Amino acid sequence: MGDLIEVVEYDPAWPAQFAALGTALREALGEVALRIDHIGSTSVPGLAAKPVIDIQISVGSLEPLDVYKVPLQRLGLVHRADNPELTKRYFREAPGSRRTHVHVRDLGSFSQQLPLLFRDFLRAHPVVAAEFAEAKRGCARRFRDDRRAYVAAKEPLVWDIVRRADSWAQSVGWRSAPSDA
C-alpha cells in the first residue's frame, strides 16, 4: 500500500529531467560512476510510465558504500538501506523533491545489464513498448493502491519481454551504448 499508482502518457520533458540529474550526479561522483544511465519506462520515447525518473549508476564495486553514498547524500538523495535487493544499493529523492529512484549496481553484472537491455529492446521495438504500456495501464487500474500487486501482475509480461530482448540481443550482437551522463 502507499502512493497511488499512476501510469501517465510519455512526457517529452523526461529526457531533459534525467540530463539535469545525470549532470549533477556526474559532477558529484566523478570517476566513481563508471556509467550513469537513464533506465526504466521514462527512458523509452513514447512509453507511458509512472512519472518517476529511474537512474542507474554503475560502479566497480558496491563496497565501500561511502565512496558513492556520501556524494549522493550531499545531493540530497536518501539511502534506502532497507532495500531487499542485494545486487544493488538504492537511493530516493529528498523529501519534497520530484520522485527519483537511483539504483547503484556493479558494472557488468546481470542486474546492471538487464535494465539497459530491456530499455534498448523497447526503444528498438515500439510495438512491444505499446503492448507493455497497455499492460501497465491495465495493472494500474486494477491495483491502483497496491504496489506489490501491480508489480506482480505485470511480471509475466516483463519476463516475456526479457526473453524476447535476449533473443534480439543475440541476433544483433547487442552491446550497451555509451553512458548517458
ABEGO torsion letter per residue (X at the ends): XEBBBBBBBBBAAAAAAAAAAAAAAAAAAEAABABBBBBEAAABBGBBBBBBBBBBBBBABAOBAAAAAAAAAAAGBBBBAABABAABBBBBBBBGBBBBBBBBBBBGBAAAAAAAAAAAAAAABAAAAAAAAAAAAAAAAAAAABAAAAAAAAAAAAAAAAAAAAAAAAAAGBBBBBBAX
